[in-house]
Amino acid sequence: MPRISSFSAAIIAIMRILILFLFIAQQILSQSNGHPKKGVAFNLGYESSWQERFVKLNPSWHYSWNLEYKANYPSGVEFVPMIWGMGGLTQEKIDYLNNLAGDGTIKNVLTFNEPDLGDQADMTVDEAIALWPLLETLSVPISSPATSAPLNDWMREFMNKAVSNNIRIDFVAIHIYHKNVAANFLALVEEVYQTYGKPIWITEFAVRDMDATTSAPNRYSEAYVLSFMNQVLSALDELDYVKRYSWFDPNSNNPNYPMLVTADLISETNELTALGDFYAKHTLSRPKNKLSNIKVYPNPASNTIYIKEVTEALNATIYGINGQRRFKQLITNKIDVTGLENGLFFLKLKNDENETIFKIVIKK
């Protein structure tokens, strides 16, 4: 056999190292979450099991209703601190958070958890506004307070005063537990965006039965909640103004657990439920650009909706804002909507791998 020169041997060694590097890089990338929107919320009581829960639920970010960054915080998941209420807002805490921001540990800060409720942050709008100049000294984006409902009187008054006082709010944090039909939920998210005109983080949401107790079973089955989650997450992934979301995982030791029992993601012994398994596997790894060039017009429409840039037959489904299916058909380039009354609807266009949801208005 011919002898290999020392120069050739060096080239071969370099090529082997390069191939190994590319292989390792590919493995690392393939293990990455790839879903910057999906998060989880677990408080300090679960600190010892954060690592296990993160591995099982595969989130991109996490918050604990607390601002402290723990020294043993698991790697690979963004920690988002929260200034829960008035007691957490001091110059010392602001300096602490700015130091974390300075070294890249944190990238965003959440503020004031349900200040409209007496058993939560319990603040008046004026108290929150008065504290805001200190919050504005944070060097990272800051959220609005997250009220118990995003369009209630407290939140509307706060956002109006924020505008009149020209204070900085980088994104709106919202909680939704009272819209248990997917279309109603999505319509509310859209209304929040139209009302406040800011990017949205949905930091708590789930399907909750307010009438459920230990003796009155939850009306929403596990299958129903799974279907709700599937519809909602797919739609939220398509909405550019929704930047983050975090499903609320209930604590089975809480007396209100029956209201959320079918929304549970993971047990107190860290076993995933069927819903948790679905949430864990929900990623943005599927191709999302195939339907991105499709245009729907006119909007508002009266009798016919035209679909532009369609290169294949699509399954079209139209839902009313109450979640009722009003139309389902295989279409190519137009939809006859003469049978629909005036109002807001959601149009879902779907092929075998992808789907896109449009908000449409019928006006005759």
Secondary structure, DSSP 8 states (H G I E B T S, - for coil): -----HHHHHHHHHHHHHHHHHHHHHHHHHHS---TTEEEE--GGGGGGHHHHHHHH--SEEE-SS----TT--TTSEE--EE-SGGG--HHHHHHHHHHHHTTS-S-EEEEE-TTSTTTT---HHHHHHHHHHHTT-SS-EEEEE-SSTTSHHHHHHHHHHHHTT----BEEEEE-S--SHHHHHHHHHHHHHHH-S-EEEEEE----TT--SSS--SS-HHHHHHHHHHHHHHHHH-TTEEEEEE----TTSTTHHHHGGG--B-TTS-B-HHHHHHHH--S-S--STTTT-EEE-SSBSSEEEEES--S-EEEEEEETTS-EEEEEEESSEEE-TT--SEEEEEEEE-SS-EEEEEEEE--
